Amino acid sequence: MNRIRSKLVRAGVALALAAALPVLAQQNVPFNNGIPVAPEGISHKPLGTGPFDYQTAEGQNIRVEVLTRDVEFPYSMAFLPDGTMLIAERAGRLRIFKDGKLDPRPVQGAPQALMRGEPGLPGSIHGYLNVAVHPDFARNHLIYIAYTKALDAERNGVAVARARLEGDRLTEVKDVLSAEENLRGATALALTTDGKLWIATSASSGDGPQRGDNLGGKVLRLNDDGSIPDDNPFVGLQNFRGEIYTLGHRSSLGLTVHAPSQTVYLSEMGPNGGDEINVIAPGRNYGWPLVSYGRTYQGPWQSSADRPGHAGYEPPSVYWTPSISVSGLNFYTGDKLPKWRGDLFVAGLRYGEIPGTGRVDRILFNQDMQELRRETLLDDLGQRIRDVKQGPDGYLYVSTDEKQGAIMRIGPR
């Protein structure tokens, strides 16, 4: 009895002390259209002239050189067989970087794109979104551009154009994926060696990603002329578009191909957390918006079960919580950085919803493509890292999503 009385006394004292303390409220964070307004205390850090030297975890010490700082919001890079780099600028320009120099003139004949809103702000994914080169470019000179296109005076959608690149001019420009109202936001491109064109689309809200009658929030698989392959998984099924290969995706920032297996990998930006790398397999459902490892921007978990997870849906190969705002990605297969051969490099625009914290993450997989470890690179530069690609020369190249955007080259030190 005395022991029970003692416990009651201690509990009463604790309650009295708690009642005497002032009530501590969390900060009242401002929101804009349901999204917390990002703090700017460490953002907009100017990029130095370089070069920058780094020691890295695998003993692959590197030097990062700034090749140019004269590109405006570069969204993606792609390489021609001779080493020429194509750079898609958000403002609707395609640039050429060749023999160490940026051509001051944009490529002529490129499709017109709409760009609305400063990159990094909510809903500002417009303009030129991605550029990809046909695997048989040496013969056919074909490239592909994803871009925002006007539907009418008030509406826009994302289209994908195919064109023939001859020197600094595009000819035979034709949309192989027509703009539709439900095709909006980030759009990624890749081609496999069998000549198939892969297009990853976005749909951050609504039930569209789970529906088969529209193309938003899907990975599409097309022939290189835009026609639908007969062996796509939903061809002939009622209420399903034949272009669809997978469904249940949110914001599709990058596609890359694992060269040995020709497997397609997607970088998919989550909400507040829950960024994913997904292995694309025919007919699979990746769960958005029903499941996620992220929270809504207001704080609760995205999952309807009020807990993070992917039960009942295809799980990601890699995920981040907090988010790094995943963007472009690339498997490294070169010989200039041999200790990184086979690793996946993923660009990140910001970490934990804080501007000024962009980075590149390096992910080491085992022989079964299961993650063993990861390393963060270039985070000290304070830049929005938009894309990372391997060049034919065996170096890695990185672009920064800034008004005075840069192209950097990563090589051995």
N, C-alpha and C positions, 0 to 999 in steps of 0.2 A: 504493500500500500504506500509506504514512504517513497519507494522508487517511482511509482506512478505519479504521486503528488509532486515530486521533484521535477519530473518531465513536464507536467502541466505548468508549473511555475516558470520553467525556462522558456516554454512556448509562449506564455503570456508576456514575459519580458521582451522576447524577440518581436512579438506583434506590436508592443508598445513602442519599441525603438523604431520599427519600420513606419509606424504611423507618425512619429515625430520628424522623420526625414522629409525633405521637400520632394515633391513629385518631379522626376526627371523625364522630360519629353524629348523624343528624337527630333532632329532638325527637320524643318518644314522645307523639303526639297522642291524647287519649282519644276513643273512639268510642261511639256509642249506637245500637244496632240497625244497625250498618254505616255510620253517617253520622258524620263528625267533629263533636264537640261544638263549637258556635260560640262564639267568644270574645265577652265582654260588655264589653270595656274602653271602648268609645265608644257603646254602645247606651243606650236609655232617656233620650235627651236631651229635656227638656221643650220643647214648642213655645212660642215667644214669642207675645205678643199681636199683634204686627204693627202696621201693615202693613210689608211687606218690599219694597224697591225694587231692581230689577235692570236693569243694562245687558246686552243680549243681542247675539249675533253678527250678526244681520241688521239691527241698529239698531232693533229693535222693543222699546223699553224698556217695562218692565212694573211694575205694582204688584200685590202679592199680599196680599189681605185675608183675615183669619180671620173667617168668618161665624158659626161655632159650634164649641164644643169639648165638646159634650154628647151625642155619639153614641158608642156602644160598639162598637168593632171594625166600622166600616161597611165592607161588602164591595163594594157597587156602588151607583151612582146612575142614575136615569132621569128624564126630564123629560116632563111633560104639555104639551100645546100651549099652555096659558096661563102656562107658566113654573114651575108647581109642581114641586118636586123630590121624588121618591121615593127613600128611602134604605133599603137592605136591611142590617140589622144582623145580625152573625153569630149572636147569641143567639136569633134567631128573631123579630125584630120588624121591622115595616115602618113607617118614620117619614115624616112629611110636613114639608117645609120650604117655607113659602109667605110671600110678602110680607116677606122678611127675617127670619122667625122660625121656630124649630123648634117644632112642636106637641109639648107634653110627653107627650101620650097616643099610644101606637102605634095604627096602623090596626086596627080590630076585624075579627074574622072571618078573620084570616090563618091559613094552615095551620100546624100545629105542626111544629117542627123539632127535631132533636137537635143539640146542640153539645157536642163532647167535645174537650178539650185546648185549651191556650192557643195562639192564632194565632202562627205562626212556628216552632212546634215540629214535629218530624217527624210526619207523619200526622195533622195537626190541621185538615184542611180539612173542617169540618162546619158545620151550621147553615144559615142563609140564605146562598146563594151568588151569586145574580144576580137582577136584576129587569129586565124589559123591557116596553116599552109598544107596543101594537098601532099600526101606522101610521094606522089609521082610528079612533083612540081618540075623537076628537070625536063620532063617531057611535055606537060600540059600547061604549066605556068598558072595554075589555079590557086586562088586564095579565097578565104571566107571571112566576112565581117559581120558581127552582130551589132545592131545599132537601133536606136530609138527613132521611130518613123511616125509622122502625123497620120492619123486616121481621118480626122476632119479638123475643123477650127479649134475644137476643144479637147479632143481625145487623141491618145497616142498609144502605140504598142511597139513591141520589139520585133524586128524582122532580121533575117539572116540572108545576106547577099553573097553570091558567088561571082567572081570576076577573074579575068585574065590579066596578070601583071606583066607588062612589057616595059622594061626600063623603069621610068618614073610615072607611068600612066596605066590606068585601069581601062580595060575594054570589055565588052560583052557582059556588062554588069546586069545581073538578074537575081531577084529574090528567089531563093529555094525554100524559104519559110516565110510566108506572108505574115505581116503584122496583124494581130488580133487584139481585141480589147483586154482579154485575160492574159496576154503575154506582156508583162511589165517587169521592170526591175532587172536585177543582175541576171546575166545570161552568159553561159560558158560554152566553149567550143573545143572539140578535139576530133582528130581523124585517126582511125586505125589503118594498119597496112593493107587491109582488104578493101580500102576505099570507102568505108562507111563513115558517115558524118554523124557525130554525137553532139547533141544540143541539150544543155541542162537549163531549165527555166525555173522561175521563182514564183512564189505565192505565199506571202508572209501571214495572211489572215484569211478567214473564211474556210469553207469546206472544199474549195476547188482542188487542192492537192489530192484529195481522196476520191475525186470523181473522174470517171473515164471519158466524159464527154467534152472535156476541155484540155488544153495543153499546159496550163499553169501548174507549177510545182511538180514537174515531171522531168525525166531524162528521155529524150527522143532519139531514135536511131533511124537514119535515112540513108539512102544511096547518095553518092556524091552529087547527083543531079537534082536531089530533093524528092525523088520518088520513094515510096514506102517499100522496104524489103518484105518479101513474102513470108520470111521466117520470124518476123517480129512477134512477140508473145501474145498480143491482143488482136492481131489481124483476124477479122471476121467475127469478133465477139460483139454482141449487141451492147450498145451504150458505151463503147470504147473506141477511141480514135486509134487508127492503125499505126500512127507515128510513135505511140507510147511504148517505151521499153521498161521503165520503172515509174513508180508514183510515190507520193507522200514526202515530197521535198519542200524545204522552206526557201532559203536564199542561196542560189547556186553561184558561187564566185569563181570556181575553177574546175577544170577537168584536165586530167593527165592520163597517159597510157603507160602502164608498166610494160616495158619493151619485151622482156623474155616471155611473158604470158599473153601479151596484148589485152590484159585486163584493164578496164577503165575505172579510175578513181575520181571521186567527186569531193571537193571541199564545200561544205554546206554551213553557212553561218546560222547559229542558233539565235534565240532571243537574248535574254540576260543570262549568258552562260549557255552551255550545251552546243558549242561548235563541234562539227563532226567531219571526219573523213569516212566516206562510204565506198565500199566495193560494189560496183554496179553489176547486178546479176539479173537475168531476164525474168520479168514478171513480178519482181519483188516489190513489197510495200514497205517504205522506210518510216512511216508512222506519223509524219507531220499532218495536222496539228494535234493529233491525239496523244502522242507521247513525245517526251523530250527529256534531256538531262539539264535543261535550263529552266529559269524562272521567267514569268512575264515581266515586262518592264516595271509593273507596279509592285512586284515583290513576290506574290504567290507562285508556286510551282506551275509550270505550263501544263503538266499532265493532269487530266481530269481526276485521277486518283489522288491528287495532292501530294505526290511523291515522284521523284525523278526515276525514269526507267524506260525500257523499250519492250516490255512484255507483250508478246503477240505480234511483234513487228521485227523487221530486219535490223539488227543492232549495228552501230557504227564500228568501224575498225579501230578508230582513234577518236577521242573526244576531249574537249577542254571545258572545265568549269573552275575558275572564271574563264570567260571567253577571251580569245585573242583576236576576234573579228577576222576569221580566216579568209584568205583571198586566193591568189594564185598558188599553184603547187607543181612540183616536178621531181621525178626520180632521177638521181644522179647515176650516170653510167660511164663517165669519162675516165681519163687517166691522169689528169692534172692534179686531182685531189683523191689519191687512191684509197686513203683510209675512210673515205666517205662513200665509196662505190656501193651502190644499191640502196643508199639512204634516201628517204623522202624529205624534201624541203618544202615548207609551208610558209607562205607570207602571212603576216598579221598586221592589221591596221591599228589596233589599240588593244591594250590588256585591261580587263576588269572595268570596262566602260570609261577609261581615263584617256583622253586625247594626249598625244605626245609620247605614247608608249608602244609604238609599232616595233616589230621584230621579225625575225625568221626563226622558225623552229625546225630543227633537224631530228628526224625520227629514225631510229635503227630498228629494223625488223629481223626476225630469225628466218630460217628457211621456209617456215610455214606462213610467213607474212604476218606474224604476231609481234606486237610492239615489245621491245626489250628496254629501251631507254630513249630519252629525248633531251636535246640541248637547245638553249636559246642563244641566238646570235644577233648582233647589230642593234640590240635594244638601247644601248647607250647613245645612239645617234638621234633618237627622238623623232624619227620620221614615220609617216604612214607608209608601210611597205605594201605595195599593191601586187607585184608579180615577181616570180623567181623562175628563171628558165636556164637550161643548159645550152650553151652554144656548140656548134660543130667543132670548135677548137678545144673543147673539154673544160672550159671555164664556166662558172656560174655567173649569171647576170641578174641584177635586182633593179626594179623600178620603184620610185617613191611617188605616192599619190599626193603631190603638192602643187601649188600654183607654179612655183619654180621647181618643177619636177626634175629628178636626176635619174640617170642610168649608171649603175655601178657594176664593177666586175670583181669577182672573188677568185683569187688564184693562190698558189702556194707562196709562202714567204721564204 
